[in-house]
Amino acid sequence: MLHSDKLFRTVTPRSLQKTFQICFCSTKVNDKPENAENSKLAKEMPKDLTKETDIRTKVELTKMITKKDLQWRTPWHEKEGQHYSFLRSMYSEESNTSMMKFLQTPINLSPAAIKKWWAKKQEFKDIWMQQYIPERNETLGNELAAAHFVVHRDGAVKFFGEDRWIKKNEYNQYSLPKHYQADKVLQAIDCSRMNLYYEGLVNLRNLHQLEWFSINGCQHMDDWCMDRISNIFSESLLYLDVRDCPKITERGIGALYKMKKLKILYVDDILCSSAFELTCLMLQDINPDLDIRIQ
């Protein structure tokens, strides 16, 4: 009993406090190497897994992003100057949703639907046939390549130093050189009543001396085509005929302000409106030598 009383007396509150402090300090000492190891592991972790805290660097990185970086990449076969290869028939540009829509749409065999489907297929074929072929321009040059493109599609061309127009005869034959000739330079192109599309105009690029151009009666010419024409022939064209083109509005006429040397412009009288008159006044204000003839 006495021995137990001695043990009980030796355990005082002060001694308990000391033992608690010793244990607490030992735990702190043991925690230090763990924290050091954690910091060492954090340094060894890759940068993409560590949390960035410098906001200033983030702002600087966002300023380095340009407008071009935010644009979708153009597929190689949609770029101008590229032509379709036979491998293109192995894949489809349309998404799977179009296939699901086609499978869920009931088949319409009415004469109007078949006619519409056939016209759409023919239009796609014509656009595909008017694609730019680099090999043709490399073999013939820009002038003769454009001449072959126009005459083959029932158009007509005229070269400098020649008095006659070249076009197909009743047997679909025409006489044009099949190899490059430096003295063949186009002066005039007549695309009247021709089945010409926006995609086909790219074949008329780099004709730096063309003075006369007509798209009279081209049903597929629209305001976008007028903008392309004004860019292609901005430095040389003197005469332009855009009559009987129902898709051309005053917006397309306004795009002709880029043509610095244009002297004569033929348009339809059906375009006469307040917006059309203001557009003509704007063109004549920019180019005082321009003669706009309405017929």
C-alpha positions, 0 to 999 in steps of 0.5 A: 500500500505504501508503495502504491501511495508513493507512485501516486504522489510522484505523478503530479499535474506538473509532471503530466504537463512536462510529459505532454510537452515532451511528446508534443515536441517530439511530434513536431521534430518528426514532422519536419522531415516529412514537410521537407520531403513534401517540398522536395516532391513538389519541386520534382513534379512536372510544371503542368501538375503544379499550381501556377500563382503568377498571374502576370505571366498568364496575362502576358501569355494571353497577349501573345495569342493572335487572331490567326491562332483562333481560326479553324485550320482550312483543309488542304483540299479547300485551299485555293490552288489545290485540286482534288485527287482521286483519294478524295472519293474515299472519305466524306466531308459531311458529319455523321449527323447528315447521314442520320438525317438522310436515313430518317428522311422519307424518300421523295420520288416526286418529279419535282424532288427528282428534278431538284436532286438532279439539278443539285448534282449537276451544279456540284459537278460543274463547280468541281469541273471549274476547279483550279488545276496547277499543272495546267497553268504550269504547262500553258502559262496564266494567259493560255490557261485562262483562254482554254478555260473560257473557250472550252466552256463556250466563252470567247477570248481575244489576244493583243495584236489580233483582230479576231475572237477565238471561240468554239465552232459548231463541232466544238473545235477551237484553235489555241496553242497547247504550249506556253507562248510568251507573245500570247497576252489576253486583252478581252474575255467574253463569258456571256451566257456562260455557266460560270461559278464563283469557284471558277473565277480563280482560273482568271487570276494573274491576268495583269493586262486584261482590259475587257470583261463581260459576264452578261447573262451569267445566272450564277454571278452574285455580289461575292463574285463581283468582289472577287472580280474587282480584286482580280482586275483592279489594276487593268480593267477598262470595260465591264458588262454585268447585265442580266445577272439577277443575283447582283445587287447594289452591294456588288456594284459598290465593290467595284470601287477597287477598279482604278482604271474602269471607264465603262460599266454596263448595268441593268435598268432593273437595278435602279433604286435609291440605293443603286443611285447612291452607289453609282454616285459613290463610284463616280465620285471615286472615279470621275472618268467612269461612265455608267451605262444603264440598259 
